[in-house]
Amino acid sequence: MNKKPVGYGALIRRNRNFRWLWAAQVVSLLGDWFNLIASAALIAELTGSGLAVGILFTVRMLAPFAVAPLAGICADRFNRKYLLIATDIARALVVFTFLFVRSESDIWLLYTLTTLLFAISGFFSPARSAILPDITSPQELGTANALGASTWSVVLALGAAIGGITTGLLGIQTAFIIDGFTFFVSAGFLLGIHLPSRRANADRARARSGPKALRYLLRHPDMLFIAMHKAAIALMLSAGFQVAQVAISKEHFVIGVGGAISLGWMYAVNGVGSGLGPIFARHWTGDRDKSLRSSIILGYLIGAVGLAIAAPLLSLPMVLLGGFVRSIGGGIVWVFSTQLLLQSVPNEIRGRVFGTEFALFTLMGGIGTAIVGALLDVFQDIRFVLWGMAGLPLIPALLWGLWQARRSTGKSE
């Protein structure tokens, strides 16, 4: 890009469409983290099983995977604004039914509702990613992507912390009620977005006759490898650690009912790290392709260091520090891989590419949470599992480095 990217404040002030999208994101994500803390605390309280908690995270990951192919098609063929609104309203109605989960015999209902909730969410994520270039200029796109990801992280910090306190002090049911109302508020904000109809109609027409996402990615292996980064994050850096955090808060550093407050703190520092990491790194990389690619390797290495800091479980502050460092690395990989796709993938297939990316992410996340949940039941010492996780991010860092070396020599496409 030749022109200098716009600043974060300028983007929010000048771009009305993005401002509405951003406001909706803040509110709905706040409720999401209330739901996560409440659901995890409820299962831990009712069952006391690491595997049961692992199943919760696995369901949250695999439900979007099941609908991802259809979700990507919908994001390309239908009005993305109305698709986002419909998913928000549907999710609000589902969340209120979580109030019927009262005892261990109702755990099946919690899993079923979680499956339905995140299947609907599987339509939201590709549409939100795909709509960004529709409502921003090329100079605004990188800023919008980084701000959106950082907002996710900051709201994670606030939502997890407030959700943990709310759950720990006021009860799990209160957290579910707050979550449901946030989706209605988010849908109201999204109504303020105005998409350029002429451009949108042309893109939807091209989408009906365009190539399938998998075919496109196989023809462009560099895009395929970029789209696999979120899957690598889920499998080797983040999803399993989420399950481990529940066990850590429940068995080692218990604050609040079922460790809900300490769990909220852990998610809070994760949010701060994943938000600050890409923001500061972007001062060096800008939206330059080569710098973004190099920083992805650094992100994996930082993530491995963070896991190593947390693994000994020396104290709660050390666990929080490890989670903070780990999330800095994960945030860098997440934001920069998304930016590379936004800058390169054509609009008429963008939704399907992001749908495929999201499918890979949720599949690997589901596998990661299931494995770690099972390992926590097999090995009584959580430290053993954490040390094993600490070495995993080195694998994608090495593979991506080798791909970049090959690409720079002109052997790739």
Residue pairs with C-beta under 8 A, 6 or more apart in sequence:
1 138
1 139
1 142
1 287
1 343
3 138
3 139
4 139
5 139
5 140
5 142
5 143
5 286
5 287
6 14
6 139
6 140
6 143
7 143
8 143
8 146
8 147
11 18
11 136
11 140
11 143
11 144
11 147
12 18
12 19
12 22
12 147
13 19
15 135
15 136
15 140
15 144
16 192
16 194
17 135
17 192
17 193
17 194
17 195
18 135
18 136
18 140
18 144
20 189
20 190
20 191
20 192
20 193
21 128
21 131
21 135
21 189
21 190
21 193
22 147
22 148
22 151
23 189
24 84
24 88
24 185
24 186
24 187
24 189
24 190
25 128
25 148
25 151
25 152
25 155
25 186
26 151
26 155
27 182
27 185
27 186
27 189
28 88
28 182
28 183
28 185
28 186
29 151
29 152
29 155
29 156
29 159
30 155
30 158
30 159
30 162
30 182
31 95
31 159
31 178
31 179
31 180
31 181
31 182
31 183
32 159
32 179
32 182
33 155
33 156
33 158
33 159
33 160
33 163
33 267
34 159
34 162
34 163
34 166
34 167
34 175
34 176
34 178
34 179
34 182
35 95
35 98
35 117
35 163
35 175
35 176
35 179
36 60
36 160
36 163
36 267
37 160
37 163
37 164
37 167
37 175
37 260
37 263
37 264
37 267
38 98
38 163
38 167
38 172
38 175
38 176
38 179
39 56
39 98
39 110
39 114
40 53
40 56
40 246
40 263
41 167
41 168
41 172
41 257
41 258
41 259
41 260
41 263
42 101
42 110
42 172
43 49
43 52
43 53
43 56
43 107
43 110
44 52
44 53
44 246
44 250
44 258
44 259
45 257
45 258
46 103
46 104
46 107
47 53
47 104
47 107
49 377
50 243
50 246
50 247
50 373
50 376
50 377
51 373
51 374
51 376
51 377
52 107
52 373
53 243
53 246
53 247
53 373
54 243
54 369
54 370
54 372
54 373
54 374
54 376
55 111
55 370
55 373
56 110
56 111
56 114
57 239
57 242
57 243
57 365
57 366
57 369
57 373
58 366
58 367
58 369
58 370
58 373
59 111
59 114
59 115
59 118
59 366
60 114
60 118
60 365
60 369
61 118
61 234
61 239
61 361
61 362
61 363
61 365
61 366
61 368
61 369
62 362
62 363
62 366
63 114
63 115
63 116
63 117
63 118
63 119
63 121
63 122
63 362
64 71
64 118
64 119
64 121
64 122
64 125
64 358
64 359
64 362
65 122
65 358
65 359
65 362
65 363
65 366
66 119
66 122
67 119
67 122
67 123
68 122
68 126
68 355
68 356
68 358
68 359
68 362
69 355
69 356
69 359
70 123
71 122
71 123
71 125
71 126
71 127
71 355
71 358
72 126
72 213
72 351
72 352
72 353
72 354
72 355
72 356
72 358
72 359
73 351
73 352
73 355
74 83
74 123
74 127
74 351
75 83
75 123
75 126
75 127
75 130
75 350
75 351
75 352
75 354
75 355
76 130
76 203
76 204
76 207
76 210
76 348
76 349
76 350
76 351
76 352
77 204
77 207
77 208
78 204
79 195
79 200
80 127
80 128
80 130
80 131
80 134
80 195
80 200
80 351
81 131
81 190
81 193
81 195
83 123
83 124
83 127
84 124
84 127
84 128
84 131
84 190
85 187
85 190
85 191
86 123
87 120
87 121
87 123
87 124
87 127
88 124
88 183
88 184
88 186
88 187
88 190
89 183
89 184
89 187
90 120
91 117
91 120
91 121
91 124
91 183
92 180
92 181
92 182
92 183
92 184
92 187
93 180
94 113
94 116
94 117
94 120
95 117
95 176
95 179
95 180
95 183
96 176
96 177
96 180
97 113
98 110
98 113
98 176
98 179
99 173
99 176
99 177
100 106
100 109
101 107
101 109
101 110
101 113
122 358
122 362
125 354
125 358
126 351
126 352
126 354
126 355
126 358
127 351
128 148
129 338
129 342
129 350
129 351
129 354
129 358
130 347
130 350
130 351
130 354
131 195
132 141
132 144
132 145
132 148
132 342
133 141
133 342
133 347
133 350
134 195
134 196
134 199
134 200
134 347
135 144
135 193
135 195
136 144
141 287
141 339
141 342
141 343
142 282
142 286
142 287
142 339
142 342
142 343
145 335
145 338
145 339
145 342
146 278
146 279
146 282
146 335
146 339
149 274
149 275
149 278
149 331
149 334
149 335
149 338
150 274
150 275
150 276
150 278
150 279
150 331
150 335
151 275
152 271
152 274
152 275
153 270
153 271
153 272
153 273
153 274
153 275
153 276
153 327
153 331
154 271
154 272
154 275
155 271
156 267
156 268
156 270
156 271
156 274
156 275
157 267
157 268
157 269
157 270
157 271
157 272
157 275
158 268
158 271
159 271
160 263
160 264
160 265
160 266
160 267
160 268
160 270
160 271
161 264
161 265
161 267
161 268
162 264
163 175
163 264
164 256
164 260
164 261
164 262
164 263
164 264
164 265
164 267
164 268
165 256
165 261
165 264
166 174
166 175
166 178
167 174
167 175
167 256
167 257
167 260
167 264
168 255
168 256
168 257
168 260
168 261
168 264
169 256
203 347
203 348
206 348
207 348
207 349
207 351
207 352
210 346
210 348
210 349
211 219
211 349
212 352
213 349
213 352
213 353
213 355
213 356
214 356
216 223
216 345
216 349
216 352
216 353
217 223
217 224
217 227
217 353
217 356
218 224
220 413
221 412
221 413
222 403
222 407
222 412
222 413
223 341
223 344
223 345
223 353
225 400
225 403
226 337
226 340
226 341
226 344
227 337
227 341
227 353
227 356
227 357
227 360
228 357
228 360
229 296
229 333
229 334
229 337
229 396
229 400
230 333
230 334
230 337
230 357
230 358
230 360
230 361
231 357
231 360
231 361
231 363
231 364
231 365
232 300
232 333
232 364
232 395
232 396
233 303
233 330
233 333
233 334
233 361
234 361
234 362
234 364
234 365
234 368
235 364
235 365
235 367
235 368
235 392
236 368
236 389
236 392
236 393
236 395
236 396
237 300
237 303
237 307
237 326
237 329
237 330
237 333
237 392
237 393
238 326
238 327
238 330
238 365
238 368
239 364
239 365
239 366
239 368
239 369
239 372
240 368
240 369
240 371
240 372
240 385
240 389
241 307
241 323
241 326
241 372
241 389
242 369
243 369
243 372
243 373
243 376
244 372
244 376
244 382
244 385
244 386
244 389
245 263
245 266
245 267
245 323
246 259
246 263
247 376
247 382
248 262
248 266
248 313
248 319
248 382
249 255
249 258
249 259
249 260
249 262
249 263
249 266
250 258
250 259
250 263
251 259
251 382
252 313
252 316
252 382
253 259
253 262
253 316
253 319
254 262
255 261
255 262
255 265
256 262
256 264
262 316
265 316
265 320
266 319
266 320
266 323
269 320
269 321
269 323
269 324
269 327
270 323
270 324
270 326
270 327
271 327
272 324
272 327
273 306
273 323
273 324
273 325
273 326
273 327
273 328
273 331
274 327
274 328
274 330
274 331
274 334
275 331
276 328
276 331
277 299
277 302
277 327
277 328
277 329
277 330
277 331
277 332
278 331
278 332
278 334
278 335
278 336
281 295
281 298
281 299
281 332
281 336
282 335
284 291
284 295
285 291
285 292
285 294
285 295
285 336
287 339
287 343
289 340
289 343
292 336
292 339
292 340
293 336
293 340
293 400
293 404
294 404
295 332
295 336
296 332
296 333
296 336
296 337
296 400
297 397
297 400
297 401
297 404
298 329
298 332
299 328
299 329
299 330
299 331
299 332
299 333
299 336
300 329
300 333
300 393
300 394
300 396
300 397
300 400
301 329
301 393
301 394
301 397
302 325
302 326
302 328
302 329
302 332
303 325
303 326
303 327
303 328
303 329
303 330
303 333
303 393
304 329
304 390
304 391
304 392
304 393
304 394
304 397
305 325
305 326
305 329
306 322
306 323
306 324
306 325
306 326
306 327
306 328
306 329
307 322
307 326
307 386
307 389
307 390
307 393
308 322
308 387
308 390
309 318
309 321
309 322
309 325
309 326
310 318
310 319
310 321
310 322
310 323
310 326
310 386
311 322
311 383
311 386
311 387
311 389
311 390
312 318
312 383
313 319
313 382
313 383
313 386
329 393
341 350
341 353
341 354
341 357
342 350
345 353
372 385
372 389
375 385
375 388
376 382
376 385
379 385
403 412
406 412
